[in-house]
C-alpha cells in the first residue's frame, strides 16, 4: 500500500543505468539505487514521480540515461500519454498526450526504434529522442478499444490480440 515507503509495482520493473525503476497506476514511478551491504541487497530511493502512473505498459529504457513511459489517467475522461523521462532524476523531458484511452504497450525493435500499440488500435513506430517525439509511421490496425495485451515482435512480424482474435502483421523492411 506504500505506507512502508515501498511502492507496489504491478508493471515489470526495469533497469536503467544503475537504477531499478518500478511503477504502478496508484503510486507513480520510483527510481531505486540497489547496493549490497553485509551480503544483503539494500535499496535507496533516488527519486519518485507520482505523475508517472503506469497502468499496463512496461517502461522501456533506452541507453542508460532515458526511459520511455506510457502513463494512464483514471478519471471521468481517461487518457494515456507517452513520456521521455530522465532515468537518473525522474524528470519528464517531453510528453506526447492522448496516445490511447487507458494504455499503450511498447517494445523495442532490432534497430533500436520503439513500437507502440495503443488500446485504440494505433500502431506507432517512433525514434527514441530525448528532445522531442519523433513519429516515423502510424497505422490504425484495428478499430475500437479491444487491445489489452502487449504485442510481440518476431522475425519482422507483430503479433497482438484484440478482444476477438489474434492478429499478425508483416512489418515493412
C-alpha angles and dihedrals in degrees: 000000000000095000091117092052093258115114121219109242113196089168119078111274113235136199119236114177106313095336133093110218121206127180143182139177090242106044106023125228132323132194114214126192108213122211137168116237123175090347091306131106114246126190126207119194108233096176145347127202112191091190093065095082107169114197110180103337123099113222115246118220115210111196117328098296108052140047128189114220134186113208130193129208115210103207143117087290107030119208139164130217137194119232137186107216132192102240097211096053110019089238114153109233097186141349131213105199130210100020091146143350103251104353150334130213125222138199135178121246124222090259092053098256121130125241117202126193114192126206086244092063101259116141109200128185113199140173114241105240125160093210102055147346107276109192112194100181142347135195133174101230098178134009123235135029102289104114113104103141125083116252124242125217116208128164094339095314128110116214121194140153129227125187092283112031151001111261130199122195126187109226117222116250 
